[in-house]
Amino acid sequence: MSATEEPQFRIAVTADFHDERGEPRYQDIGLAEFTGISQIVTRGFSKHLAEISAEQLHGFHAALVLTPRVTVGSLEGNDQLLAIARFGVGYDTVDVAACTERDILVTNTPGAVDRPVAEATVGWMLALTHRIAQKDRLVREGRWEERSQHMGTELRDRILGIVGLGGIGRKLVSLLQGFGMRQPVAFDPFVSAEVFEQCGVRKVTLKELLETADFVSLHCPLTEDTRGLIGAEQLRQMKPSAWLLNLARGGIVNEMALDEALRSGRLAGAAVDCFENEPVIAAPPFAGLDNVLLAPHSIAWTHELFRDIGRSACGSLREISQGIRPATAVNPEVFDRPGFQRKWETMVDDLRG
């Protein structure tokens, strides 16, 4: 960089934020957070890869990442990289340990997804119980007289079971007030009894939740502890009149076991937004069932969701460029690493002139 050249904080934006012509896919991803800061420069990847390559990150100080994986290989040789901003609350696609080892901060966007995901869950609960998809087809296919064969049920007097009482689960409880449901139950070994009490939710074991809930709604992260959490044994523990909803992550539910449970009538139905292998190229076996609703890991995608996630993710990167510790750090221990401190201080000093 020449003496007259202004120092820059260069941010890579993964290619899946844009279509094949390079046009933005989404109304707002928070880039306005950088308005008026000439030293922050964003540039989109020219090609979408399932796993970000090291070459793509070359020369960048940070990356705004939607769906690609960030692996050890992605980081190779990119010693200037300061931060990976995951566009969403989940970060199972990012090798956080590798980032920490290489003095790279990882951020996510907790809170921004709470209402949209909770609202989508309520929508799916109503769609399942009122058999909306089936009734829509009756009209489209001229089968009006079959309507009495598709009676629905109400949410009233039903029990909601939440696996993972984080921000989404708590917002879901709040949104369902007024539907006349019974006291919800939840399984979350990481949430205190005080939080359960404040939310009006009864703390139970996973087995008790599966045995008592009319809706089993998954809102936990994908970890080694939750991978395969809902398998054949757990599905057998659910009531035959119960519905399973997965708006969390694929891999938490064993899809083969779910298919068997649905086909054998051991479940009333399911709504699935997340799959073991994404993107889904061939429809899963249960896709043809009448009592199943599916979405391509986007049931909660709204303009408001992307706006709020963007403001959080880009706001975190702006703070990093200004020498501020973002509250959304996934690996805050990186702040204490001498290598990160030196890299960060040098960058901030250069930007401040």
Buried (B, 14 or more C-beta within 10 A) or exposed (E): EEEEEEEBBBBBBBBBBBEEEEEEEBEBBBBEBBEEEEBBBBEBBEEBBEEBBBEBBEEBBBBBBBBBBBBEBBBBEBEBBBBBBBBBBBBBBBBBEBBBBBBBBBBBBBBBBBBBBBBBBBBBBBBBBBBBBBBEBBEEEEBEEEEEEBEEBEBEEBBBBBBBBBBBBBBBBEBBEEBEBEEBBBBBEEBEEEBBEEBEBBBBEBEBBBBBBBBBBBBBBBEEEBBBBBBEEBBEBBBEEBBBBBBBBBBBBBBBBBBBBBEEEBBBBBBBBBBBEBEBEEEBBBEEBEBBBBBEBEBBBBEBBBBBBBBBBBBBBBBBBBEEEBEBBBBBEBEEBEEBEEBBEEBBEBBEE
